[in-house]
């Protein structure tokens, strides 16, 4: 039996209702944060200030849920004193909870840039770079949440590997946007807002990568942060 199958048996056979409820709360929060990200990208696509305002207004709800999950994690540790994989689940949820809240923050920042961009003249970049990376990081977030829901190490590793691609594209996009500013100083304002939105999206990719790394830790008990690719490959072969 693989470690993943053993972990699934442990969830179904031994985890109490509190832990299962906690896990479900995190996945529900993930769904809400994903809606926030998609909403900010749609607002960016259409330069829709109404959609942008909706994303910004919902950020308070994400913050409220984050605090609730953190409090429940602390209460479970105090009451149940979990050990082994039970403890790993609580710790992974605590860490993923923080990453999701920060993704919500970055989505709200993108929405705020939409409000600023709407006041400027049309961008010479046509927002192509920002939208392209937005699609990439949205796919990373979906993959990370799906990996958490399924306890799928292989999918989690694929998300982690994709982060390097997003980082490369981010660097290329920034250089391209700077070129627009050099060629036409009148577009400096709108391009700076695009770069800020781009930075927020790159951070979304980082947080999605973190969530995927928490899945590897949860299922395999293996800390694969900070680019430890050898351990990632071992996690794939062990799953």
N, C-alpha and C positions, 0 to 999 in steps of 0.2 A: 504494500500500500504506500502510495506517495505521501509526502508530508502534507500536500494540499488536501488529499482525501482524508487523511487523519484529522486535519484541522476541521474539515467540514463535519466529520462524525462528532468531533468534540462540541461543536456549536449545537448540533441537533440533539445530542444526548445529555450534555452536562451544563451548558450555560443556562443560567436562570433567566427569568423574564426581564429582570432589570437590565442585564447586559444586552439581551436581544432588542429591547426597547431603545437602549442607548444607540446601538448600531443603526436601527431604523431612523432614529432622529438625525443622525449624521447624514445618512443617505438622503433624507428629506431636505436637509439644509443644502446638500450638494445640488439637488434639483433646483432649489430656489436660486442659488448662486449661479448655476448654469443659465437660468432664465435671465438673470441680471447681465451676464456677459453677452448673451445673444441679443438682449435688448439694447445694450450699448453699441454693439456692432451694427444692428439694424438702424439705430439712430444715426450712426456715423455714415452708413451707406446712403441714407436719404437726407442727411443733415436735418433731421426732424427734432426740433427742440422739445416738442411735446413728449416724444418717446424718451428723450434724454432726461427730462424732468421726472418722468415716472421711475426711471432707474435710480436717480438720485434719492427720490423720496423713499424707495424701498430699502435703502441701505440701512436705515434704522432697524428694520425688521431682522435683517441678517445679523446685526450686532446683538439684538435681543436674544436670538436663538443661540448664538455663540456663547453668551453668558450662561444661558440655561443649561447647555450641554456641559460646559465646564463645571458648573455647580453639581450636576448629576455625577460626573466623573469623580469629583472629589468626595461626594457622599458615598459612592460605591466603594472607593478605596478605603474609606474610614469604616464602613459597615462590614464589608465582606473580606477585606484584606486579601484580595485575589493574588494568586501566584501563577507562575508558568505562563501558558498561553492566555489564560484569563487576564492576567496583568498586562500582557503584550497588547491585548485588544483594547483595554482601557487607555493605555499609553498611546497607541496608534490613533485612537479616536480623538484624544486630547490634541495631538499634534496636527492631525488632519483638520480638526475643527478650526484651529488657528489659521491654517493655510486657506481654508475656505473663506473665512472672514476677510482675510487679506485680499483674496481674489475679488470678493464683493467690493472692497474699498477701491481696488484698481478699476473695476468696471464703472464705479461711480466717477472716478477721475476721468475715464474716457468720455463719459457722458458730459462732464463739465467742459471738456475740451470741445465737444460738439457745440455747446452753447457759445463758446468763444469763436469757433470757426464760422458759425452762422453769421457773425457780425462782420466778417472779413470778405474781401473780394474772393472770387473763385480761385482755388488753389491750382497752380500750374502742374502739380503732381497728380491731380485728379484723385488724390487719396489712395492711389493704387497700392503703394507699399504698405500703408497702414491696414488696408482691408485684407491684403494677402496674408500678412502675419496674424491678423485677427482670426482668419479661418484656421490657420495652423494651431494656434493656442486653444481655440474652442474645441478642436478635435482632440488635443492633448487632454483637456479637462474631461471631455466625455470618456476618453479611454481610461483615465485615472479613476473616475467614479465607477465605471463598469468593472474595472479590475478590483476595486474595493468591494463592490457588491458581490462579485463572483469569487473573491479570493484567488484571483488569477495572476500568478507570478509572471508568466510569460507575457501577458498583456501589459503588466506593470513595467516590465523591463523595456518593452517597445516604446512606452511613453518616455521613459528616462532617456533612451537613445535618441528620441526625436528632439529633445531639448537642445542638443548640440546644433542641430540643423536650424532651429529657430534662432539661436544665438548668432550663427553665421549670417542668416538673412537679416537680422536686426542690424548688425554692423554695416552690411551692404546698403540697407535702406537708409540709414542715417547719413552715410556718405552721399547717397543720391540726393537726399533732401537738402543737405548743405550746399550741393552744387547749384540747386535751384536758387538758394538765397544769394550765392555769389553772383549768379548771372542776372538776377533781378532783385535789387534791394527792396523794392516795394512789396515783395511777397514775404519779407522776413517774419512778420507777425503771424501769418497763417501757417507758415512752415514750422515755426517754433511750437505752435500749438499741436501740429501733427507729430513733431518729435516727442513731445510730452505724452501724447496718446500712445505713440509707438513704444515708449519706455514702459508705460503701464501694461501694455499687452505683453511685452517681453517678461515682465515680472509675473504676469498670470502664468506664462509658460513655466517659470521657475517654481511657482507654487504647485502647479499641476504635477511637475516632476517630483516635488517633495511628497505629495500624496501617494504617487506611485511607489516611491521608496519606502513609505510607511507600510504599504501592502507587502513588500518583500520582507520587511522586518516582522510584520504580523504573522505571516504564514511560515517563514523559514527561520525566524529568530536571528536574521542576518542584517547587520547595519551596513547599508551600501551607499551611504552618503559620501559626498565629496569625490565623486567620479571614480569609485573603486570598481572598475570594469571587470577585473578578474572575479571578484565575488559575484557580480551580476551574472556572468557566464555560468558560474557554478550553480547559482540559483535556478537558472533556466534548465540546466541538465538534471537538477535534483527534483524539479517539479513534474 
